[in-house]
Amino acid sequence: MPNFEHPAYPEATLLHLESMVPCRESQVSSLLSIFGERQHFTFPSIFIYGHTSSGKTYVMQTLLETLELPHVFVNCVECFTSRLLLEEILSKLQSLSSENKHGSHVPCDTFNDFVRLFKQETKDLQDQTVYIVLDKAEQLREMEANVLPGFLKLQEMSDRNVTVVFLSEIVWELFRPNTGCLEPFTLYFPDYSIGHLQKILSHYHPPEYSADFYSAYINILLGVFYTVCRDLKELRHLAVLNFTKYCEPVVRGEANERDTRRLWKNIESHLKKAMQTPTTSQKTYLQWLSAHAHVELPYYSKFLLIAAYLASYNPARTDKRFFLKHHGKIKKTNFLKKHEKTSNHLLGPKPFPLDRLLAILYSIVDNKVAPTANIFSQITSLVTLQLLTLVGHDDQLDGPKYKCTVSLDFIRAIAR
C-alpha cells in the first residue's frame, strides 16, 4: 500500500508518485489533502517556501504531471515584468485547451485585462481545478503593487476554479502588502537532513556497481561535504564528478568493493582539494549577487555591509567628520591629503579593524545596537558569503581585519 491515500486516484498512480518524491511524504500528503477532488474548489492560493534545493519546484511539477492536473508553470525570473508574466500565463493556458503545444501570443497590458482573458481561456476547463504555479515568486515584489494581491484573489475575481501556487525561498511575512490581502495557505519545505540526502543520492547508483557499494561512497562524500554544502543538486554533481576517482582501485584490481579503507585512502586527498574550490552554486550565487544586488539579508547584516563599505573606501581619519554630529570645524583645504584625492574606487578597498566597523555601524543605525553574539555571527556569515574578506591571520594581536568585496551599485541597492 502507498503512503499516500486519495480516493480520486488509483493506487498505482500514488505508488509511482511515492517513488518519484522520496523524503517528501508529509508535504505531498498535505498537498493531496488540499487539492481534494479534481472538480472541487480548493484554496485560492498556496504559498510554499523553503531554502534552495529543498524540493519545492520538483515536488510540485511531479505532483501535477503525475496526477495529470491542468496546470501552468512559470518562472518569475524569466518573466521579469508583469506584462511578460501575464502574457506567458495566458499563452500556456491557451495550449492547455488546444492542440497547439506552445499557444499563440496574447497581448495583455493590465491585470484587469488578464482577468478578462483568463476567463475566456478557461471556459473549457471549468469542470476541474486549474493550477497556476509561480516559481521564484519573490520577484513579484518588484512588480506593480496590484499584481500580488490580484493573484491572491484570482479565484474570486474570475469566478473560476483556479488555485495560484507561489514557490519562494523567503517567508510570507516578507511578501504581505501593507494594505492587506487575502492570506494564502502556507506550507514549509524543510532542508533535507543528512539521512534524506543519503537516501536520495544512493537511489541514483550506476547499474554496473552494486547499491551497497554506491551507498558507501555517498556516505564518504557526505561526511566530507555536508558541513559546507547541503544543496542536493550540487551534491549530486559532486557525487558524479568524484565517483570515477573512487572506483580507480577497483578498476585496476587493487581492491574490491568492500575494501572501504583502501578506497578512502585513494580519494581522501582528491576530496580535500575539491573542498578548497568554490562549488558551482556558490559561484553562480556570487555572480547573481553582483549582477542584481537583490539579496535577502538579515536586518543588521545590511547595515554591517554598508558600514564595511564605508570603512573600506573612506580614510580612517575622515570618520570623525562623517559620523560625529559635533566634530568641530575642519578646514576644507587640509581635510584630504594629496594621496587621498585619488578616487578610492580606483585604488580598491582597504582593510579595516573590527572595532572601526562596529563604530560606524553604531553611528548609521537609528536605534541602539548592542554588540551581541548575534551581530558577530552575522559578520561571520558575510565572510562565508564572500561579501566581506577576512584579512591576515586569526592570531593578530590587534584583532581581525576585513575588506568589503561588493560594488558601489550593490551597496546602493542595499541602502535603498
Secondary structure, 3 states (H helix, E strand, C coil): CCCCCCCCCCHHHHHHHHHHCCCCHHHHHHHHHHHCCCCCCCCCEEEEECCCCCCHHHHHHHHHHHCCCCEEEEECCCCCCHHHHHHHHHHHHHHHCCCCCCCCCCCCCCHHHHHHHHHHHCCCCCCCCEEEEEECHHHHHHCCCCHHHHHHCHHHHHCCCEEEEEEECCCHHHCCCCCCCCCCEEEECCCCCHHHHHHHHHHCCCCCCCHHHHHHHHHHHHHHHCCCCCCHHHHHHHHHHHHHHHHHHHHCCCCCCCCHHHHHHHHHHHHHHHHCCCCHHHHHHHHHHHHHCCCCCCHHHHHHHHHHHHHHHCCHHHHHHHHCCCCCCCCHHHHCCHHHCCCHHHHCCCCEEHHHHHHHHHHHCCCCCCCCHHHHHHHHHHHHCCCEEEECCCCCCCCCEEEECCCHHHHHHHHC
